[in-house]
Amino acid sequence: KATLACGLLVPSPIPEHDITKKAIENELIKKDYASISYEKCEIPENIDINVYIEDARQTIQNLEDNYYDAIFLDPFSQNMAPELFSLDFFRQFRRVIKDNGIIATYTSSAPVRAGFIESGFHVGQGPIFGRKQGGTLASPNPEVLDKSLPKNDEIRIALSDVGIPFRDPNLNNNSDFILDKRSEVRHNARHNTKISSAVKTPIFLTKKMNDEKLKRRVERNLAKMNIPSTTSKEAFYILECEENYKEKQDLKNNSRNRILDMIKKLEKVKNGDYNAK
């Protein structure tokens, strides 16, 4: 309530934003958190705005299936509010959004993108606003998305422990618990099911390395996953799908499919199911 009340003090960037402010003010008054109406704007009769002042994780469980065209996800950073970036929260998104719906969020975080993929979404790169890298768009339909994720992002999400998503199975854990649990899962996955994220090891697969010191660190990490070197047959096998990388996504060639393909191939190599010829 306090956050929304403070938001009413912020000048509107465009006149239409006053409509949203009026809806928020009405709800605060309805909940007895405010008593005086200052916002003069009236909400047009053809616009309905529902304001929920509660934990979004609880609200979403009461929303209709296959109902929403778009979701704009704008919490604080993942380290402050991981509960709003969890795989389990995204599974609720998948339930309520239409098959051609789209989710937009500012973050390009690997665990967030991994969470979308594991919860059944395709992912793509969003527009860039005042930062070096674009945000994230997600949809059940890859044809709704324009741009693939950058190659290195796909590789790190698929192969590195940095791609371990946040988890909140019952949608009721606090931030510290979620962060600590993810750290524990990352630690257990490193060198077991995922390549170490140290020095961004996976992005050097299939590349020749001239920096001998860095090369030793990278190949030490790879060896623990049964990958002899950055230019071994195993390395090229794991990244085989990236040879057909396209920036424009379609039903077959898209970021989600490539990431899932690399995950399967890494598992085969680690378990000794792949024999280099």
N, C-alpha and C positions, 0 to 999 in steps of 0.2 A: 504493500500500500504506500509506504513512504517513497519508494522509487518512482511510482507513478505520479504521486503528488508533486514530487520535485520536478518531474518531467513537464508538468503544467506551467512551470515558471520559465521554461526554455522558449525563446521566441520561435514562432513557426517559420520554417525556411520557405514554405509556399502557402498561399491562402488555404488550400485544401486540407492542410495539416490541422487547421483549426477544427475540422469536423471530427478528427480522431481525438483531439484534446477534449472536445465537448462530450464525446462518448465516455472517455475516461473520467471526467469530472462527474458525470451523471452517476456512474457506477460507484465512485467514492462517496458521493452523497447518499446513495441507496444503502451502502454498507455502514453508514454513520461514521465514516472516517473524515468526512468534510461536511460542512453545514451551509456554506454560502456559495452560490454560483456566480463566478466572475466571467466565465467564457460566454460571449454574446452570440457566437455563431450558432446557427440552428442546423440540425442534421436533416438533409433532404429526405423526403418521404421514400425515395427509391433506393435508399442506402440503409442496410442493416449492419450494425457493428455490435458484436458480443464481446464484452470485456470480462475475462476471468482473472480474478485476483487470488491466485492460489498456486500450489505446486503444479507446474505444467505436466509432470509425470503422472499425477493423479487425474488431472483434467482430461488428458488425451485418452485415457482408458474408457471414458464415457462418451467419446465422440463416435459418430457414425462411420461404418465401413465404406470405403470406396466413394468418398464424398467430396474431398477437397481437390481443387485444381492446382493449388500452389501453397507451399509452406516456406516462409522466410524465417530462418533460424539465426538468431542474433543474440546469443548469451554473451556473458563475459568470456574471457579466455578459457581454454580447456583446463588449465591448471587451477583456475578459480571455480569453474562450474563444470567439472567432468560429467556430472549427473545429467546434463543436458546435451552431452555428446556421446552417450553410451550406445553400444550395439543394441541393447534391449529397448532403449527409447526409440531408436530408429526402426525397430521392428513394429512399433506402434505406428510410426509414420507410414510404413509399408501397408499397414492395414487400412488406414484412413484415407490415403491418397488414391486418386484415380490412376488407371494404367498409363495414361498420357500426362499425368501430373508432373510437376517439377519442384524440387527443393533447391533453395539458394542459401548459401552461407558464405561468410567472408573468409573462413579459414581454409588454408591449404594443408592442414595437418595430416600426416600419414595415418595416425590412429583413427581420426575421424573418417577419412576416406575408406580405410579398411573396414570400419564399422558399417558404413553404407553398403559396401560390397557384400559383407557377410550377412547383412539383413535383407539382401535380395535386390539391391539397387544397382543400376549402372551409374557410373560417375564420369564427369567431364570437368574441364577447366572452365572456371567462370571468368568474368571480366576483371581487369586490373583497376583498382581504385587506390591510388596513392601508395602503392607498394610494388615490389619487384615481381611478385608472382600473383596470378589470378586466384580467386577464391574457388569454391567447389559448387558444382551443380550436380544434382542426382535425380534420377528418374527410373521407374520400372522399364521404360522404353528407351533404348539407346538412340533411336532416331530422333528423339526430342532434343538430344544433346548435340552440340556442334563440335566442339574441340575435345580431342582426347587429352588425358593427362600427359605431361611431359614424360619422355621415356624413362629418365632416371627416377622420377616419382613412382612410376609403375614398378620398376625393379626393386626399389627400396620397400614399397608396400608389400610386395609379394614375398621377398626373400629375407628381409631384415627384421630383427626384433622390434624395430621402431614401428612396424606395421601391426603390432598387437593392439587391438581396440580396447576402449574402456568398457567395463562390464558392470551392470547394476541389475542383476537378475530379477529382483522383486520390486524394482523401481522405488526403493526407499532408503538406500544407503547414503551416508553423508560423503562430502567431497574427499575428505582425508582417507576414508576407507577405500573408496574407488581408486584413488591415486596409488595408495599403498598396495592394493591388490594387483593393479596393473604392473607395478614395479616387480612384484614377486613373480608374476606370470612371465614377464620379459626375461627375468633372470633365469627361470627354469627353461625357457624356450631357447635361449642363446646356446649355440653349439649343439643343440638337440634337434629342434625342428626348424630353427631359423639361423641364418648367418648373423654373426655379431654386427651390430650397427657401428662399432668403433671404426673410425676413419672412413666411414661410408663404404665399407668393404664391398658390398654387392655391385656398386656402380662400376667397379673396375673389371668385372667379368668380361671376357673376350677381348680385353685391351692389353697391349704391350705396355709395360711400365719401365720407365727409365730411372725413376727415383728408387735406388736400391733399398734405402732404409724403409720407405713406405711400402715397397713391394714385399719385403720380408714380413711386415706386420699384416698386410692384406693376405698373403698366402698362408701365413700361420692360422689366420681365422678360417680361411677356406679349407685347409687340410682337415680341420675338425669336423667338416661336413662332407668328407670324402671327395673334395674337389682339389686335385693335385696342384693346379696353378690357374692363373687368370686366363690362360690361352689353352687350357686342356680341352679335350673333347667333351668332358662333362660340362664345362663352362658354356661351350657353344650349344650343347644340347638343352641346357636349362633356358637359355635366352633365344632359342630358335624362333619363337613367335615374334620377337622384336624385329626380326629381319623383314617382316611384312607390316611394320608399324605404319599407320596412317593417321595424320592429324584429324581428318574427317572421320567420324564414327559411323558405322552401319551395323546391321544386325549380327554379322559374323565377326568383323574386325573392329574391336572396340577395347577400351581400357579394361573393363571387367573381365572379358574373356581371356585377354592376354595375362592378366594378373593371376587368374585361377589356373591357367595353363602352367605358368612358372611355379606356382605353389606345388602342383602335382609332380612336376619334374624334379624339383628340389627334394621332395620326399622320396622319390625313387632313387635318386643318387645317394642320399644319406643312408637309406636302408639297403644299399647294395643291389637294388633291382635293375640298375642300368649298367650294362657292360659295354664300355667303350670299344669300338672296333677300329 
